[in-house]
Amino acid sequence: PGHPLEQGFDLFSGYLDRQIGALLRRLEEFGLDDRTLAIFTSDNEPEQQKFAGYAPEFFKSAGPLRGLKRDLYEGAIRVPFIARWPGKIQPGVESKHVGYFGDFMATAAELAGLNPPAGLDSVSFVPALFMRSEQARHEWLYWEYGENGFSQAALLEGRWKAVRNGRLDAPILSLLVSGQGVDFGAPDGAPTHVFVLVCSPDDRSHVKILSHLARLFRPRDVVSK
C-alpha cells in the first residue's frame, strides 16, 4: 500500500504491460511477428515528484543511478531499450553498446536496405541488435538542456561522463570514481564534475581524458546562447 498516486502509477504500469503483450500477440495472429521489429524504450528516466505527484524513489525506477527527468545525470538520460524480432534477434541477450535516439535513422535505413541522408550524426546499431562484433561506436556524445538553468553533458568512449551545470565557462573540477555504471554525484556547489562509468578505482587513464572532455565543452555552434 502507498499513496493513491503511487497506486495509480502501479496500475498504469500494469496496464501498459498488458497492452504491449496484446499488441505482440496480435502481430502473431496476423502472421507479422517474424517481419516486425518491436522496440520498447523511453525518452527519459523518472519524473520529479513536483510534476508527477508520486515519489520516484518509491518504485526505484532509476535503480542506483543519480538524477531525474530534466537532469543530465545517468539516472535521467540512461533509459532501457528492449528490442524483439523473432528469428532475427536472439532472446535473452544483453548488449553493452552505447547509443542515442539519433542513431535510429541510420538503423532504420540499414534495415530497409537504404542509405541514410548525408551529414547525419547517426550510427546504425543493427550489429548490436544481431549481436555481431563489427558494431561502430560514437567517439563521444553530447547533450545540453536549457530548462531551469543551463546544463551540458558529454560522454566519451562510452565510459567517461562529464556534467556541467549553470555556467558555460565552469572548469572541470573533480573526478569521481564510481564503478560499474553507478555515479554518486558531485560535491555540493561543484559546477562541473566527471564520472567514471565503468572503471576500476586504480585506473589512472583519466589524466589524459579530462582535457579531452574539456575540449568537448568549449562553446560551439550547438551550444545555446
C-alpha positions in Angstrom: 0.0 0.0 0.0 1.1 3.5 -0.7 -0.1 6.9 -1.7 -3.0 6.9 -4.2 -0.8 8.5 -6.9 1.7 5.7 -6.4 -1.0 3.1 -6.6 -2.2 4.8 -9.8 1.2 4.7 -11.3 1.4 1.0 -10.4 -1.9 0.3 -12.1 -0.9 2.2 -15.2 2.4 0.3 -15.5 0.5 -3.0 -15.3 -2.0 -1.8 -17.9 0.9 -0.8 -20.2 2.5 -4.2 -19.8 -0.8 -5.9 -20.7 -1.4 -3.7 -23.7 2.1 -4.4 -25.1 1.5 -8.1 -24.7 -1.8 -7.8 -26.5 -0.1 -6.0 -29.4 2.6 -8.6 -29.7 0.0 -11.4 -29.7 -1.9 -9.6 -32.5 1.2 -9.5 -34.6 1.5 -13.2 -34.2 -2.2 -13.7 -35.2 -1.7 -11.7 -38.3 1.5 -13.6 -39.3 3.6 -10.4 -39.0 5.6 -11.5 -35.9 8.8 -12.5 -37.7 8.6 -9.5 -40.0 8.3 -6.9 -37.3 11.0 -5.3 -35.2 9.3 -4.2 -31.9 11.2 -1.7 -29.7 10.3 -0.6 -26.2 12.2 2.4 -24.8 11.7 5.8 -23.1 12.7 9.4 -23.7 13.9 9.9 -20.1 14.1 8.4 -16.7 11.6 9.1 -13.8 9.8 12.4 -13.5 10.3 14.7 -10.5 7.7 14.4 -7.7 6.6 18.0 -8.1 5.4 17.2 -11.6 4.4 13.6 -11.3 2.8 13.7 -7.9 4.2 10.4 -6.7 7.7 9.9 -5.2 10.0 8.4 -7.9 12.1 6.6 -5.3 9.1 4.6 -4.3 9.5 2.4 -7.4 13.3 2.8 -7.7 12.7 3.4 -11.4 16.3 4.7 -11.9 17.8 2.0 -9.8 21.1 3.2 -8.2 21.6 6.0 -10.7 21.6 9.7 -9.7 19.2 12.1 -11.4 15.6 12.6 -12.6 14.0 13.9 -15.7 15.4 17.3 -16.7 18.9 16.4 -15.4 21.7 15.1 -17.5 23.0 12.6 -15.0 22.7 8.9 -15.7 19.5 8.5 -13.7 17.9 11.0 -16.0 19.0 10.1 -19.6 20.1 6.4 -19.4 17.0 4.6 -20.5 16.0 1.0 -21.2 16.0 -0.2 -24.8 14.3 -3.6 -25.4 14.2 -5.0 -29.0 12.2 -8.0 -30.1 12.3 -9.7 -33.6 11.6 -13.4 -33.6 14.1 -15.3 -35.8 16.4 -12.2 -36.1 17.2 -11.1 -32.5 18.3 -13.8 -30.0 16.1 -13.6 -26.9 17.5 -13.0 -23.5 20.8 -11.4 -24.6 22.2 -8.0 -23.5 24.3 -5.6 -25.5 26.8 -3.1 -23.9 26.5 -0.8 -26.9 26.0 2.9 -26.1 23.9 5.0 -28.5 21.3 7.7 -28.6 17.9 8.2 -30.3 19.5 9.9 -33.3 21.0 6.5 -34.2 17.6 5.2 -35.2 17.7 6.9 -38.5 20.8 5.1 -39.7 19.5 1.8 -38.1 16.1 2.1 -39.9 17.8 2.9 -43.2 20.1 -0.1 -43.0 17.3 -2.4 -42.1 15.3 -1.1 -45.1 18.4 -1.5 -47.4 18.7 2.2 -47.9 21.4 4.8 -47.4 20.7 7.4 -44.7 20.9 11.1 -45.6 24.4 12.5 -45.7 25.7 14.6 -42.8 23.8 12.9 -40.0 25.3 12.2 -36.6 23.8 8.7 -36.7 25.4 5.3 -36.2 23.4 2.2 -37.1 23.1 -0.2 -34.2 22.0 -3.1 -36.4 25.1 -5.1 -35.5 24.3 -4.7 -31.8 20.7 -5.9 -32.4 22.0 -9.0 -34.0 25.0 -9.4 -31.6 27.6 -9.0 -34.3 31.1 -7.9 -33.5 31.6 -5.1 -36.0 29.4 -2.5 -34.3 30.6 1.1 -34.9 30.6 3.4 -31.9 30.4 7.1 -31.3 33.7 8.6 -30.1 31.6 10.9 -27.9 28.1 12.0 -27.3 26.9 15.5 -26.2 23.7 16.8 -24.5 22.6 20.2 -23.4 19.5 21.3 -21.6 18.2 24.8 -21.0 15.1 24.5 -18.7 15.6 25.8 -15.2 19.1 26.9 -16.0 21.8 25.7 -18.4 23.5 22.3 -18.3 25.8 20.3 -20.5 26.9 16.7 -20.6 29.5 14.8 -22.6 30.1 11.0 -22.8 33.5 10.0 -24.2 34.2 6.4 -25.4 31.2 5.1 -23.7 32.7 5.3 -20.2 33.8 8.8 -19.3 30.9 11.2 -18.4 31.2 14.9 -17.6 28.4 17.2 -16.5 28.5 21.0 -16.3 25.7 22.9 -14.6 24.9 26.6 -14.6 27.9 28.1 -16.3 29.4 27.7 -19.8 32.8 28.6 -18.5 32.8 26.3 -15.4 36.1 24.3 -15.1 36.1 20.6 -14.8 36.7 20.3 -11.0 36.8 16.8 -9.9 36.9 13.1 -10.9 34.6 10.7 -9.0 35.3 7.0 -9.4 32.0 5.2 -9.3 32.5 1.8 -11.0 30.1 -0.3 -12.9 27.7 2.4 -14.1 26.8 3.9 -10.7 27.5 7.6 -10.2 27.2 9.3 -6.8 27.0 12.9 -7.9 29.4 15.8 -7.2 30.4 17.8 -4.2 27.7 20.4 -3.4 28.2 23.5 -5.5 30.6 21.9 -8.0 29.5 23.3 -11.4 31.3 20.6 -13.4 32.3 17.1 -12.5 33.3 13.8 -14.1 32.1 10.3 -13.5 33.9 7.1 -14.4 31.1 4.9 -15.5 33.0 1.7 -16.0 36.4 1.7 -14.4 38.4 0.2 -11.6 39.5 2.5 -8.8 43.2 2.1 -9.7 42.6 3.1 -13.4 44.8 6.2 -14.0 43.8 6.7 -17.6 41.6 9.7 -16.6 44.6 12.0 -16.6 44.5 12.4 -20.4 40.8 12.1 -20.6 40.0 15.3 -18.6 41.5 17.6 -21.2 39.6 15.9 -23.9 36.3 16.3 -22.1 37.1 20.0 -21.5 37.6 20.5 -25.3 34.1 18.9 -25.9 32.6 21.6 -23.6 34.1 24.6 -25.4 31.5 26.9 -26.8 30.4 25.9 -30.3 27.5 26.4 -32.6 25.4 23.7 -30.9 25.7 25.4 -27.5 22.7 27.5 -26.5 23.4 31.3 -26.3 
